[in-house]
Structures are given as structure tokens and as C-alpha cells.
Amino acid sequence: MILPIYAYGQPVLKKVAKPITKDYPGLEKLIADMWETMENANGVGLAAPQIGKSIRLFLIDAGPMHDEGEEHLGKRGVFINAEILEEAGDDCSYAEGCLSIPDITGEVERAEEITIRYYDENFVEHTETFDGMNARVIQHEYDHIEGILFTEYLKPLKRRMINRKLEKIKKGEADAKYRMKFIRT
């Protein structure tokens, strides 16, 4: 089932999400619905807070972020109760966007490499190191479960330039090609 994506301004997007256990009610269906929602919106990642659930769950499919012919290098997976253990390498800048903040992008500096511990959808624990676009997408989604949006990393001038657009999104004035949930005013 395709779920509405919570728009900028929704309080759940600013909360630090809570860990879950393997017996979280309806987890398998929730994950399936999140995949369907993300793919319907042409996203490469989706975190539970973006669908209104303040739990430490996100999924990514970084294949489309890789060059043509190298899509197979993109990580596709579910991350539950993730914890970034280490960041390494030089910070790299890249224009990011977010399904919760349609039609806005901005340059964000992120670590080139991360080591992360997480559980997959079967609650098997993994500790892995990712770099490049895989690391970037994971860090973006990880920020969602920490209550951080990519716009908070933007330089002050860029932030001022997009402030009016952010306020419009908050009011429900967004032109997304997928279902969104806005704050009721």
C-alpha cells in the first residue's frame, strides 16, 4: 500500500526515533509498504519518520545514484536500529533532495565513508562499511531517524534563499507527484 509522505513541518520529522524489536506489530507489512511508497515516489531512500512513524527504520536503494551500468553497486536494503560507528575520509559535497521536501535541493557535505551497525528485515545484525553514494544515501536516511533534515546542513545564504519555499511546503503548497501529508492549519 502506498503511504502518504510526511511533508516538511510535520513534528515527527524533527523527533529522534525510538528503537524497535523484532516483534514490532506489522513490521513485515510496514517494510513492504515503505518499499512501495519509496518506489512510487522515485526515491532512493525512505525513513519511517517520513511516513509518520517515529521508529528507527529506514530503507535504501542507492542503485539509481550510481553511473549507468554500475547500478548493481548500489546498496539495496533495510536498516533497523542503525548506529553509525565511524565516519572516515574527506567530506564530499553533493546536491541532495528529500521526498519530504519536494522541489528543493542543496549542496550537503558528508563523510566519504561510514561504518554502520544495523539489523536487516530478518533482525540479523550487520556491521558494514560503505563509501561513495551508498554512504551518502545511508547518512541522509540515518539523519531522518535522528530528527535531522538535509536543509539544516545548507549554508546560511542558501537556507535564506529557500526559506519561503519551505514555508509554502509547510502550508501544503507543494507540487509533488506522490501523496503527501501536511500540517493541518
C-alpha angles and dihedrals in degrees: 000000000000110000127203114258114232112241131226109286096041107128093225089068091064098048126098102242124236125241118251135210129230090259093060104145113263094355095149092051092044091055091047090049091049092053090050092047094048094047092047089055093045090240129154095210141017130188125203093244087062089065094043101266117121095208131120098255131117138154133205141192105188094173094102090054091064126083119272110283092022098072089113088069090066117102115239115188155106122267119199124182090353122188123188105224101182142005120205142171129037121320111256127203123223136160107256132189134185135216089227091055105044122199095011125107134168142173111268126186114221136167114272092224136028137182113212136182117209146143121247125221090281091052092249109150119235134182110194140162119226132183140184118011093350090058092045095051092045092050091049092052092041088056088058092060088049092053094250126131124203090242089070089068095054121110114261094252093052090046091054090047093056097038094098091050091050091052090051091052089050089055093050097259099132130125103215123157090222137057115283135184117219134189110273111238 
